Amino acid sequence: MGRSYFVDEAVEEYLSGLQAAPGSCVTGLLAGHSSPQRDFVVLAVQTPHRESEGQTKATARGSALDDIDVAWLTEHAKQVSRMLPGGLCILGLFIVTPPELSKDANNTLKRLIFAMDKYITKGRLWDLSEEDVTERVTLHICSKTKKAVCKTFDVKDPKSSAKPADWKYQTGVSSSWPMLTCTAEVDLQIPLTGSSSDDTEKCMKDGLMRWAKQIETGYCLISGRQALDDTELFLGQKKNPKTSHRQTLPVRILVSDERSDVDERCSAVVQVCSGSMRVRGVVHCRAYMNNNKPKARHAAQAIKKDIINTVSSRVEMFLEDLLMSEGSHKGLSTGQQALPRRVFAPMPFSSLSVCDYMFPDENTADVADRLKEMLDCETPVEDIDISLESNQLLSTGSVITDSHNDDSNEHINSEVQNENLKIQKAPQYYAGVAVSAAIALLAMAVSLLYLSE
């Protein structure tokens, strides 16, 4: 028997309202929570209409199967995946076709599901575990009969064939899922070895990969208790599984910068760098878990992935902006600038939340417009929570170097606790390289003194 998908009835109502005109189709995303035993679908959203230079292009909403804009569909999936907090992910795709196009729908869905998964997982900073599910769901709906056919594909096997799966509607699927919250401080300095956007992107990715490994291996405390391997999340707590009240569990991630390997400490290589990028600030993270006896280690993995994803997404947005700036001959300037801060809003059909990233020159109306485009829902601006991350800005003309201005360094560092995530470029030698060079020179001096005696 294949996998089982428990789907919120509100998703059924949304899907039943979609209609495909003769000779056309409607595509969209399915999102929710995945676990080794079963999956939960809490969100369905159709692919938005694409417009360019004031004219409408043929898109997945209203085009023949062969004319589906795969690049636009996968870009939409990437944008929506950024908006999902920890514990939630893109589970698959749906397609609505008239009866005359039903025959080829399965092959189309297979082509789209592999393209989508490849695109949204590109550059992911965390590795899949043995328990992570690699099956993605596809749902084909006939617009005339409303018959739904659910199948899955293993996206890690390009030769995999479709497997049947159960599609079951339920009421209030996620109404009592516990929510984990965490405020994480980020202070990451990355050396740059070149000046082009490609060099910057590579250096940033390498630096973020090292940081992500630290987060993954860090100790996780949930409600003050260490998240052990197979301990139940609510061990020792009174929890009524029938209650609709959502429990909120505070989380702390403890990361050690110490290295136990002496040889590793002595293997530094002196290297001249064109500068460094520093990502620092405080980020708000959250994750959701299903309430079917969740394990503490699964909850720890979910909140850690959210920390990694939210920082990675904002740096990626910065690099995208950098690429456009380089095309307009602006390039990467020295100084500091604020990365977009994270805001939260209610998820369509559900009591869960989605997130978005608001730039310093944007307001809640801009966020509401983006939610409408990406998630096909109307969100009142008063329902958008912008209070969880600060919006204080630093001067773009401020430069911090390692050779002087130690007092100013301490002053700025003392303010970082209350500030939004920032990214800063400083022309300098990497600090670790300078220390290594100093140690090497000191050792040489000691050796010469010893020989002279």
C-alpha positions in Angstrom: 0.0 0.0 0.0 1.2 3.5 -0.8 1.5 6.5 1.5 -1.5 8.2 3.1 -2.3 11.9 2.9 -4.6 13.5 5.4 -6.0 16.6 3.8 -7.8 19.5 5.5 -11.4 19.9 4.2 -10.7 23.5 3.5 -8.2 22.3 0.9 -10.9 20.2 -0.7 -13.2 23.3 -0.9 -10.4 25.3 -2.6 -9.6 22.6 -5.1 -13.3 22.0 -6.0 -13.6 25.7 -6.9 -10.9 25.5 -9.6 -12.1 25.1 -13.2 -10.1 24.4 -16.3 -11.4 25.7 -19.6 -11.6 23.3 -22.6 -8.1 22.6 -23.9 -6.4 24.2 -20.9 -5.3 23.2 -17.4 -4.7 24.6 -13.9 -1.6 23.7 -11.9 -0.6 24.4 -8.3 1.2 23.4 -5.2 0.4 21.2 -2.3 2.1 22.0 1.0 2.0 20.6 4.5 3.8 18.4 7.1 5.7 15.2 6.2 6.5 12.4 8.6 7.8 8.9 8.1 4.3 7.4 8.8 2.0 9.8 7.0 1.7 13.3 5.4 -0.7 16.1 6.2 -1.8 18.6 3.5 -2.8 22.0 4.9 -2.3 24.3 1.9 -3.2 24.2 -1.8 -2.4 27.2 -4.1 -2.7 27.5 -7.8 0.2 28.8 -10.0 -0.2 32.6 -10.3 -0.8 34.3 -13.6 2.4 35.5 -15.3 2.6 38.9 -16.9 5.6 40.5 -18.7 5.9 44.0 -20.0 2.2 44.5 -19.7 1.3 41.5 -21.8 0.0 38.1 -20.6 2.1 35.1 -21.4 0.9 31.5 -21.7 1.2 30.0 -18.3 0.3 27.0 -16.3 -3.1 28.6 -15.5 -4.8 28.3 -18.9 -2.4 26.5 -21.2 -2.2 23.1 -22.9 -0.2 20.4 -21.1 2.8 20.8 -23.4 2.8 24.5 -23.1 3.0 24.7 -19.3 5.6 27.2 -18.2 7.9 24.9 -16.2 10.3 27.7 -15.2 7.4 29.9 -13.8 5.9 27.0 -12.0 9.2 26.0 -10.3 9.9 29.6 -9.4 6.6 29.9 -7.7 7.4 26.7 -5.8 10.7 28.2 -4.6 9.0 31.4 -3.5 6.3 29.5 -1.6 8.9 27.2 0.0 10.6 30.3 1.4 7.3 31.3 3.1 6.8 28.0 4.9 8.1 27.9 8.6 9.9 24.8 10.0 8.0 21.5 9.8 6.2 22.5 6.7 7.3 21.9 3.1 6.2 21.6 -0.5 4.7 18.1 -0.7 3.8 18.0 -4.3 1.7 19.3 -7.2 -1.9 19.2 -8.4 -3.3 19.6 -11.9 -6.9 20.2 -13.0 -7.8 19.3 -16.5 -10.9 18.7 -18.6 -11.6 15.1 -19.6 -9.9 15.4 -23.0 -6.5 16.1 -21.3 -6.7 13.5 -18.6 -4.9 10.8 -20.5 -1.6 12.6 -20.5 -1.9 14.2 -17.1 0.3 11.6 -15.3 3.3 12.0 -17.6 3.0 15.8 -17.2 2.9 15.6 -13.4 5.9 13.4 -13.4 7.9 15.8 -15.5 6.8 18.8 -13.3 7.4 17.1 -10.0 11.0 16.2 -10.8 11.7 19.7 -12.2 10.2 21.4 -9.1 12.0 19.3 -6.5 15.4 19.8 -8.3 14.9 23.6 -8.4 13.7 24.2 -4.8 16.4 21.9 -3.3 19.2 23.5 -5.2 21.6 25.2 -2.8 19.9 23.6 0.3 22.3 23.8 3.2 21.1 20.8 5.2 21.4 17.2 4.3 18.6 14.7 4.2 18.5 12.1 6.9 17.5 8.5 6.5 14.0 9.2 7.8 13.4 12.1 5.5 10.6 11.3 3.0 11.7 11.5 -0.7 8.3 10.7 -2.2 6.3 13.6 -3.6 2.6 13.6 -4.2 0.7 14.4 -7.4 -3.0 15.0 -7.6 -5.0 14.9 -10.9 -8.5 16.3 -10.8 -11.0 16.1 -13.6 -12.8 19.4 -13.8 -16.0 17.8 -15.1 -16.4 14.7 -12.9 -14.3 16.1 -9.9 -12.6 12.7 -9.7 -9.2 12.9 -8.0 -6.3 10.5 -8.6 -3.5 10.6 -6.1 -0.1 9.1 -6.9 3.5 9.6 -5.6 7.0 9.6 -7.2 10.3 9.1 -5.5 12.2 12.2 -6.6 15.6 10.6 -5.7 15.0 8.0 -8.3 14.7 9.4 -11.8 13.4 6.1 -13.1 10.7 5.7 -10.5 7.2 5.0 -11.6 4.0 6.3 -10.1 2.6 4.6 -6.9 -1.0 4.9 -5.8 -1.6 6.8 -2.5 -4.6 7.4 -0.2 -6.1 10.9 -0.3 -8.4 11.4 2.8 -10.2 14.6 3.8 -10.5 15.5 7.5 -11.7 18.5 9.5 -9.2 20.6 11.4 -6.1 18.6 10.5 -3.6 21.1 12.0 -5.8 22.8 14.6 -3.9 21.5 17.6 -0.4 21.0 16.3 2.2 22.3 18.8 4.4 25.3 17.7 8.1 25.6 18.6 9.6 29.1 18.8 13.2 30.1 18.9 15.1 33.4 18.9 18.5 32.8 17.4 21.5 35.1 17.4 23.6 35.0 14.2 27.1 36.4 13.9 28.8 34.9 10.9 32.0 36.3 9.2 33.0 35.0 5.8 36.2 35.8 3.9 35.9 36.8 0.3 38.5 35.8 -2.3 37.2 37.7 -5.3 35.2 40.8 -6.2 32.7 39.4 -8.8 29.2 38.3 -7.8 30.1 34.7 -8.7 33.1 34.8 -6.3 30.9 36.3 -3.6 28.2 33.8 -4.0 30.6 30.8 -3.8 32.3 32.2 -0.7 29.0 33.0 1.0 27.7 29.5 0.3 30.8 27.9 1.7 30.6 30.0 4.8 26.9 29.3 5.3 27.5 25.6 4.8 30.1 25.6 7.7 27.7 27.6 9.9 24.7 25.2 9.0 26.8 22.2 10.2 27.3 23.9 13.5 23.5 24.5 13.8 22.7 20.9 12.9 25.1 19.5 15.5 24.2 22.0 18.2 22.3 21.0 21.4 18.6 21.7 21.3 16.7 22.4 24.5 12.9 22.3 24.2 11.1 23.7 27.2 14.4 23.5 29.1 14.9 19.8 28.3 17.4 18.4 25.9 15.8 16.9 22.8 17.0 13.3 23.0 16.7 10.7 20.2 13.4 9.0 20.7 12.0 10.9 23.6 8.4 12.0 23.1 8.0 15.7 22.7 5.4 15.9 25.5 7.1 13.5 27.9 6.3 14.6 31.4 3.7 17.1 30.3 0.0 16.9 30.6 -1.5 17.0 27.1 -5.0 16.3 26.0 -4.9 15.1 22.4 -8.6 16.2 21.9 -8.0 19.9 22.9 -7.9 22.5 20.1 -5.5 24.7 22.1 -2.2 25.0 20.4 0.8 24.6 22.7 3.8 26.8 22.2 7.2 25.4 23.2 10.3 27.6 23.6 13.5 26.3 22.1 17.1 27.1 22.6 19.9 26.0 20.3 23.4 25.8 21.9 26.3 25.9 19.5 29.9 25.6 20.4 32.6 27.3 18.4 35.4 25.3 20.1 37.5 22.8 18.2 38.8 19.8 20.0 41.3 18.8 17.3 44.6 20.5 17.9 45.8 19.6 14.4 42.8 21.4 12.9 43.6 24.5 14.9 47.2 24.5 13.5 46.3 23.9 9.9 45.3 27.5 9.0 46.6 28.8 5.7 47.7 32.4 5.2 45.5 33.8 2.4 45.0 37.3 1.1 41.3 38.1 0.8 39.6 41.0 -1.0 37.4 41.5 2.0 34.8 39.8 4.2 31.1 39.6 4.6 29.5 39.6 8.0 26.0 38.4 8.6 24.7 39.2 12.1 21.6 39.9 14.0 18.7 38.1 15.8 16.2 36.0 13.9 12.8 34.7 15.0 12.1 31.1 14.0 9.2 28.7 14.4 8.2 25.2 13.5 5.1 23.0 13.6 4.8 19.4 14.5 1.9 17.0 14.0 0.3 15.9 17.3 0.5 12.1 16.7 3.1 11.4 19.4 5.9 13.6 17.9 9.5 12.8 18.8 11.7 15.4 20.4 14.5 14.8 17.8 12.1 15.4 14.9 11.0 18.7 16.5 14.7 19.7 17.0 15.4 18.9 13.3 12.4 21.0 12.3 13.4 24.2 14.2 17.1 23.8 13.2 16.1 23.6 9.5 14.0 26.7 10.0 16.9 28.6 11.4 19.1 27.6 8.5 16.5 28.2 5.9 15.5 31.7 7.1 19.1 33.0 7.2 19.9 31.2 3.9 16.9 32.7 2.2 17.7 36.3 3.2 21.3 35.9 2.1 20.1 34.5 -1.2 17.8 37.5 -1.7 20.8 39.7 -1.0 22.9 37.9 -3.6 20.1 38.1 -6.2 20.0 41.9 -5.6 23.8 42.0 -5.9 23.6 40.3 -9.2 21.1 42.8 -10.5 23.2 45.6 -9.0 26.3 44.3 -10.8 24.4 44.4 -14.1 23.7 48.0 -13.5 27.3 48.7 -12.6 26.7 49.3 -8.9 28.5 46.2 -7.6 29.2 45.3 -4.0 29.8 48.4 -1.9 31.7 48.6 1.4 29.5 49.1 4.5 26.4 47.7 6.0 22.8 47.1 5.0 19.8 45.5 6.5 18.6 42.2 5.2 14.8 41.8 4.9 13.1 41.0 8.2 10.8 38.1 8.8 7.1 38.8 9.3 4.3 36.3 9.8 0.7 36.0 8.6 -2.2 33.5 8.9 -2.1 30.6 6.4 -5.1 30.2 4.1 -7.5 27.4 5.2 -5.5 26.8 8.4 -4.7 28.1 11.9 -0.9 27.8 11.1 1.2 30.7 9.9 3.3 31.5 6.9 6.1 34.0 6.7 7.4 36.6 4.3 10.4 38.9 4.1 9.9 42.6 4.3 12.6 44.9 3.0 13.3 48.2 4.7 11.6 50.2 2.0 8.4 48.1 2.2 5.3 48.1 4.3 2.6 45.7 5.3 0.6 46.5 2.2 3.4 45.3 0.1 3.5 42.0 2.1 -0.3 41.6 1.7 0.1 42.0 -2.1 2.8 39.4 -2.2 0.7 37.0 -0.1 -2.1 37.5 -2.6 0.1 36.7 -5.6 2.0 33.8 -4.1 -0.8 32.1 -2.0 -3.9 33.3 -3.7 -5.4 34.7 -0.6 -6.6 38.0 0.8 -4.7 38.9 4.0 -5.7 42.0 6.0 -2.7 44.2 6.8 -3.7 44.2 10.5 -3.2 40.4 10.6 0.4 40.6 9.5 2.7 40.4 12.5 5.8 42.6 12.0 6.8 42.8 15.7 9.0 39.7 16.1 12.1 41.2 14.4 13.3 44.7 14.7 13.6 47.1 11.8 16.5 49.4 13.0 18.9 50.2 10.3 22.6 50.8 10.3 24.5 53.4 8.3 25.7 52.0 5.0 28.8 54.2 5.3 30.1 52.5 8.5 33.1 50.3 7.9 34.6 47.9 10.5 38.1 46.7 10.0 40.3 44.4 12.1 43.2 46.7 12.4 41.7 49.6 14.3 38.5 51.2 15.7 38.2 48.5 18.4 36.0 50.8 20.5 33.5 51.2 17.7 33.4 47.5 17.2 32.4 46.9 20.8 29.8 49.7 20.5 28.1 48.2 17.4 28.3 44.7 18.7 26.5 45.8 21.9 23.5 47.0 19.8 23.2 43.9 17.6 21.0 42.1 20.1 18.0 44.3 19.2 18.6 44.6 15.5 17.4 42.9 12.4 19.6 40.6 10.5 22.4 42.7 8.7 25.0 42.0 6.1 28.2 43.9 6.1 31.2 44.1 3.8 34.6 45.2 5.1 37.9 45.4 3.0 40.3 43.5 5.1 42.4 40.4 5.6 40.5 37.6 7.2 41.0 37.8 11.0 41.9 34.2 11.4 44.5 34.5 8.6 46.1 37.5 10.4 46.3 35.5 13.7 47.8 32.6 11.9 50.4 34.8 10.2 51.3 36.3 13.6 51.7 32.9 15.2 54.0 31.8 12.3 56.2 34.9 12.6 56.4 34.4 16.4 57.4 30.8 16.0 60.1 31.8 13.4 61.5 34.4 15.8 61.7 31.9 18.7 63.5 29.4 16.4 66.1 31.9 15.3 66.7 33.0 18.9 67.2 29.3 19.9 69.6 28.7 17.1 71.7 31.8 17.8 72.1 30.7 21.4 
